[in-house]
Each structure stands twice: as C-alpha cells, then as structure tokens.
Amino acid sequence: MFQDLTRRLDQAMKKLAGSERLTEDNIKEALREVRMALLEADVNYAVAKKLVSSIGEKALGREVLGSLTPAQQVVKIVNDELTAILGGHAAELNLPRGKDIATVMVMGLQGSGKTTFCGKLALRLKKEGRSPMLVAADIYRPAAIDQLHVIGDSIGVPVHSDRERTNAAQIVKLGHRRARDNKCDVLIVDTAGRLHIDDELMQELQDIARTVPMDEKLLVLDAMTGQEAVNIATVFAARLDFDGAVLTKLDGDARGGAALSVLEVTGRPVKLCGVGEKLEDLEVFHPERMAGRIIGMGDVLTLIEQAEEKMDLGEAELLAGRFAEGHFTLEDFQRQIRQMKKMGPLKGVLGMLPGMNAGVLDKAKVDDRQLGQVEAIINSMTRDERRRPDIINGSRRKRIARGSGTNVSQVNKLLKQYRDMRRMMKQINAAGGLQEFGRRVLGG
Amino acid sequence: MIRGALSRFRQGLKKTRTGLVDGMRGMFGNRVRLDQQTLDRIEELLISADMGVQSAVAITRNIEKRLKQEGGEATLEAVLAVIRHDVLEILTTAKPKVRPLRWDDEPAGAKGKRKKQGRADAASAPEPAPGGPRVIFVVGVNGTGKTTTIAKLAYLYKSRGQSVLLAAGDTFRAAAVEQLAVWAERVGVPCVHQGPGADPAAVVFDALSAAEARGTDVVIVDTAGRLHTKTNLMDELGKVARVIRRKTGRDPETLLIVDANTGQNGLAQARVFAETVPVDALVLTKLDGTAKGGIVVAIAETLGLPVRYVGMGETVQDLAPFAPDLFTDALFAAWTDAEAATEAE
C-alpha cells in the first residue's frame, strides 16, 4: 500500500537526473515526499516538520555522488538523520542488583499491552537469574488480576494480588513487603489503564510511585498508535517522569513512527519491544533498525553493502551475460545459488528489501532448506549432466535423488523449473530483449 | 435513550472538537489567506487527526480551490465548512474502492470447487432453522476493546428487550474468558465458554447450538485479538466465520473494532480483516479522550467501510450509534457560542 521512499523520491526527482548538486529548487519536491512518508508512518506532524527542515539543510549543496542517484542521496540523508535521533538513545533497563528489591512500574493506556509485557519482563528477568514478583495493581478491569495470575503461573513467577482492597498504592506496598519476605529481588507492578489520560489515573500512578519508589517507570505504547502518541508521552512524562518506553505489537506491519515522536518530544528512550504473542517474544529495542522501518525502505543500504562485500561482481556479470544469451545451464544455476547463500539466510536478505516484513515473509513461507535441497540435487549431478541436462534419464534421476537425499519427484520438479526458466529466457531473447518482453507482457 | 446516546457522543468528542478548532483559530485568526504555508498547516491539522495523508491532501486541494474562488482569502468558517462537507461526504457516500470480501465473491478458480463442497455440506448438515439467531461476530487486533464492546452491545440488545448470548471465542489470551464472563454477569446475559486453549470454532458451534435450543435472539461472538499480519491466526478467524455460516446458513454480521488511537496502520488492519472475513462495519472505540479517530475517515475513503457504533466510556451504557454529521461536526465544525449553549443544556 505504501510506496517505499526510494521509489517515491525517484519519481519526484526524475527531472534531477544529471544534476551535480542538490539545490533548494531541486530538492523541494523530494522533501515534500519525505514529509509525506514520515506522516504515513505516524510520525507526529510537528516532529516530521522539524525533521524535514533539518534534512533539507543537510541536503542542500551536497554533491551528487557518482555511485548514487539524487533520490538515493536524499534517502541516505533521511536515513542518517533518523538513525542519529533514534540511535543516540539506546538504553538498558536500570534495575540495580545490589539493592534488596529493584522496582519497575508498568503503565500505559488500555489495550496497549501492559499485562502481557509484565509477564514478558518477568520471564526475561527470571532467565537472567533474578527472582521477580508481579503485583496486580489494576483493580478495575474485569479479570485483570486473573490474567496476571495465569501469566505468573505459566512462568513460575509469584503474583501478589488483593481482591478486597481498592487502594492500588496500598496493594503495591504490601506486595513490596511480601516480595522481601519471599526473597524476591525485582518487583514488577502492573497498573490500571484508562481509555485516555485522565487526572484520576495520573493521581493513582503518582500515589503508587510515592508509596514505593520506582527504579524504572516504563510507559507501554502500542506501535500502531497514531498522532496521539505525542500527547500520551508528553502527559506521562510531565506527571510521572517515566524513564523509558516499551513499544508493543511491533510484530505487525505498523511503521512505528510513534517511537520517533516519543524520543523527539520527551527525550525518553524506547528500551524494549514486544514482538509476538508468546511470553518469550520480548526484545531489546534496536533504534538503528527502526529508521528503515519508519520510512519503509527496508535496510537497503546494508543489503547493498553486503552484496558489494560478498558477491563476486565479475561472476555476477558473467552470469547476467549468459542469461541474456540464453545459455543458462544448471552449472550457472549452481553458481547463482552459491552467491545468494553468501549473503546469509534468505529470510534475512528478503527482510531487508523494501515492502518486506515479517508478515509478508511468513506468508511467502520462505525456507532456506529448499534452497539447500536444490543445491544438493545439482551437486549430485555430473558436470556433463549440469551442462546438458537433457541427457538426464530415468536411471540418472534415481542416482541423483539418492545422492542428494531427495526423491525422484523432487529432481523432476527442479528439472521442470529449469526447463521453464530456459524457455522463458528464449522467449525473452526472441522478443528482442528484456525490455521489449516486459512491454509485450504488460501491454498485452 | 437515543437522546442520551447523542449527548454522550457529543460529550465524548468534546476534547477533540476544541483541540482542532482552537488550533485553527490560533493559527489563522478569523481569516485564512491562501499561501503554501497555510495549506501545509491545514494539511497538518487534518493529518494530526489521523485522517490519513490521502484524504488530507484531497481536502486541502478543495480548500485551495475555495480560497482561489474567494479571491485568495476566506473566513475560517468557510474553510471549516469545506472540510466538514468533504469529510461528511467521505463518511456517508464514499464508494468502496476495494470491495471487501463477501462469501459470494469466491475467486473464479475456486468457484467450482467451493460449490461442490457447498452441496456436500448442505447434504450432510441439517438445514439451519429459518430465522435463527442474529449472529454478531466481533474481530480486531489486540487491545482495541473487543470484549468491552461486546458487553456494551449485549446491554444495548438486552435493553431493547432481546435475548442475548455471548460466545467466549477468545480462548487464547490469559483470562479473556473470565473477563467476558464477568461482563456477562454484570449485564445479565448467559455466556457459553470452554477451557483456555479450546478451539474457538468449537466454542462458537456450541454457543450457536445453545442459542438455537433456547430460541435466543442475538449471539455475540468474541474472538482473540490478532495482528492482521499473522497469516495462520487470520486463517483461524476465517474458519470461525465459516463455522457460523454453515451453522446458520448466512454470513455473520461482522464488526471490526478500531481503536481511536490507531494511526495509519488502521488502514492495513481493515483491509486484511475485510479480505479474510466479510466485515460489515466498524466500531470506533476509546473515543472519549483526545484521540480523534480520524483513521475511520481514511478507512471509509479507501475501503468504503462504514462506522456503526462509537464506544466512549467504561460503563456498559457507553455505546452510541455513529452519526457521521455529529462526528464530523465534532472534528471540525466551528465551536460557536450557540453550540456551546446547546451543549450546556
């Protein structure tokens, strides 16, 4: 649905081809596209505005490097700028070990994922050798206490709750005492959410933090939050002086511009992020990875770097030449697979492409083993067979299947794919090259 | 009842209303002059309501036209009138650009196969009781307020004198069943559930059987929240919808719950859900804060999905029918003294 920024900029900067310098005139259109891309990613409009003007300043007067198109040049500046903002703040949780009980307060709006995050954090701390205790201080939402108990039981972490009391601060205080009795060393407090920021909620949270001083006050924010993220973060910063944010539901396809807004407006870092439904699915937030996600360009720069570093350019050109001539043998195919494997796991490579994300990849069911299988089949052929696959008869197929640990139907499938590919290439060449072929296919 | 709902609706949107109009007045005063800066600012204001870049750009273009007609300057009221008109038009008349999936729209290739299977099903499954219960199927991503909305819907139908049954189809999230059961008790309606981890399709089947046996009017089906990017979970949702269809002989009335805090990702959510289950309408939740819920404008424009209800508070009464004109007014109309007076009544 979204066009990635590079493509949009290419469009906007077409006129620019051949320009040697980025000037006020020729980047105007591009900056407008950058602004739109940021807004579509839910970056707050004021933050987007500020960013665009600083990007404009940086871009102005830059020489267009020989290796990059003007559009790529601007994208690089945008990427650098975002990474600078996001990357300057990478931060760890501050849970002192020497102290008898470290305390964490988890807060946020309703439905942002506080309770689930509490469970994830408890599990993580437990794995790190600490002994956490959860406190159910959400006394309003039906079954919120049950939810925390179910989570606590499933990971073997004690939960303090009190169904009689209606004073959240009191419950937390008693929980703190019980944690000491149980020799727990981290207290994680799950607080009540509200539909929106209201005074009553802020007061209750302040009361809790006053009764039991907190080492970490974490604001849980849904990655899908829109422009409202700034309001939420600003109020929580002013009233509760939170230490860091947690971005949840990052396993979806939200661009997560809200993270950038929080950083810019409050200066508080995003510390952790939720990346799945299971309690293990909690990760340290990698700010530098967010930049590409926000502008929807994937990590193309890394991909290009990797390609340059690991691919043998001479070989790639040779393969392209053979492809164009229509002499594409299984030997060439084998080389191609080897080149691809050098770039790392397929899913990782594809994940760096624009428009790709976990969701798309899950759908495509990318599997490196398939590639491995194909390679094994080709490796089990003789050199002659690779060069002239037409000689592969029934008994050769059986031998190849045995040698590669596959079966004859898999060998057949590969041979069919190869034949299809070769036929297509012949058609392309007959049609007058790739461009002409594309025109015919699309035009017809 | 309706009057009460409308006044709650107004109340819920009050913060939104003052924010935007005051913002505009603060920026432009009472007269708006045509220049690029003005247009950028108007566009920003529209975007700050999460209306989406596409809608914002289109509306800003209309304002530019209007300002040109007026000789490069217009009153703030005139500008707001343009915005109001455009948003209202999107919300009430926009034609879907992507037609959401209906069961009749099987892809051409699958048609034959599906038909055959349909016949086999019809032969083996008993004919659904004519009439049967009205089934409302509630779907959405995690944390949008599905369970609370179900409680509010149950209260609404019950107060209209209809019998209601809830189906606890969220068998995944910890204590989701308990949460629904607590609401069912508060509202005073039965709730059919199984243990955690049960097959949601089986729970729904049970609930529908119970509803048929009891002659229940309305069955409301809860589902586990799921991100629209999780293919397997979306497939599961499709399965539950098929079970309902098979059992009742028709598509469930499907409501997609959208959180008013949601940004542009709401569009992707709505698209994928509508491609998976036959979504009829949206319910916009959590609208009583400063969140503007403008994403429903983008969804209406892009997918043509209407909003049916608005959720505004934490009690079961806090659900109002969506009124496009009120919503639009609340988003953008000038906050005149006359209106403030009606509000005070």
Contacts between the chains, C-beta under 8 A, distances in Angstrom:
chain1	res1	chain2	res2	distance
A	1	B	267	6.9
A	1	B	268	6.4
A	1	B	271	7.4
A	36	B	53	5.4
A	39	B	47	5.2
A	39	B	53	5.4
A	40	B	52	8.0
A	40	B	53	5.2
A	40	B	264	5.4
A	41	B	264	7.2
A	42	B	50	7.9
A	42	B	263	3.5
A	42	B	264	5.5
A	42	B	265	7.3
A	44	B	48	7.8
A	45	B	44	4.4
A	45	B	47	5.3
A	45	B	48	5.2
A	46	B	44	8.0
A	49	B	44	7.3
A	109	B	261	6.9
A	109	B	286	7.8
A	110	B	143	7.4
A	110	B	145	7.1
A	110	B	286	7.0
A	111	B	142	7.3
A	111	B	143	2.9
A	111	B	144	6.1
A	111	B	145	6.0
A	111	B	259	6.3
A	111	B	286	7.5
A	112	B	143	6.2
A	113	B	142	6.9
A	113	B	143	5.9
A	115	B	174	7.9
A	119	B	174	7.9
A	140	B	314	7.8
A	141	B	179	7.4
A	142	B	178	7.5
A	142	B	179	4.9
A	142	B	182	3.6
A	142	B	183	6.1
A	142	B	186	7.8
A	143	B	175	4.5
A	143	B	176	7.6
A	143	B	178	3.9
A	143	B	179	3.7
A	143	B	181	7.8
A	143	B	182	5.6
A	144	B	175	7.7
A	144	B	179	7.9
A	146	B	174	7.6
A	146	B	175	3.8
A	146	B	178	4.7
A	146	B	179	7.7
A	147	B	173	7.4
A	147	B	174	4.6
A	147	B	175	3.6
A	147	B	176	7.7
A	147	B	178	7.8
A	147	B	179	7.4
A	148	B	174	8.0
A	149	B	175	7.6
A	150	B	174	3.7
A	150	B	175	5.3
A	150	B	196	7.6
A	151	B	174	5.2
A	154	B	174	7.6
A	195	B	286	4.7
A	195	B	288	5.8
A	195	B	289	5.8
A	195	B	313	7.1
A	195	B	314	6.4
A	196	B	286	6.8
A	196	B	288	6.3
A	196	B	289	2.3
A	196	B	290	6.3
A	196	B	291	6.7
A	197	B	289	6.7
A	197	B	290	7.4
A	222	B	143	6.4
A	222	B	259	7.7
A	222	B	261	7.0
A	223	B	265	7.9
A	224	B	141	7.2
A	224	B	259	7.8
A	224	B	262	5.3
A	224	B	263	6.2
A	224	B	265	4.4
A	224	B	266	7.3
A	224	B	269	7.8
A	225	B	261	5.2
A	225	B	262	7.1
A	225	B	263	6.0
A	226	B	50	4.0
A	226	B	261	6.3
A	226	B	262	5.8
A	226	B	263	2.6
A	226	B	264	6.7
A	226	B	266	7.7
A	226	B	291	7.7
A	226	B	294	7.9
A	226	B	295	6.5
A	227	B	47	7.1
A	227	B	48	4.8
A	227	B	49	7.2
A	227	B	50	5.3
A	227	B	263	6.6
A	227	B	292	7.7
A	228	B	50	7.5
A	228	B	260	7.9
A	228	B	261	4.8
A	228	B	289	7.6
A	228	B	290	6.5
A	228	B	291	4.5
A	228	B	292	7.5
A	229	B	261	8.0
A	229	B	263	7.7
A	231	B	290	5.3
A	232	B	261	7.9
A	249	B	141	7.4
A	249	B	142	6.3
A	249	B	143	7.6
A	249	B	227	6.3
A	251	B	227	6.2
A	251	B	229	7.1
A	251	B	230	7.8
A	252	B	141	7.2
A	252	B	227	4.0
A	252	B	228	7.0
A	252	B	229	5.0
A	252	B	265	6.8
A	253	B	228	7.7
A	253	B	229	5.0
A	253	B	265	6.8
A	253	B	268	5.8
A	254	B	263	7.3
A	254	B	265	3.9
A	254	B	268	7.9
A	255	B	264	7.3
A	255	B	265	7.2
A	257	B	263	7.3
A	258	B	263	7.0
A	277	B	172	7.5
A	277	B	230	8.0
A	357	B	229	7.2
A	358	B	229	6.6
A	359	B	227	7.8
A	359	B	228	7.8
A	359	B	229	2.9
A	359	B	230	7.3
A	359	B	231	7.3
A	362	B	229	7.4
A	362	B	230	7.3
A	362	B	231	5.5
A	362	B	232	8.0
A	363	B	231	5.1
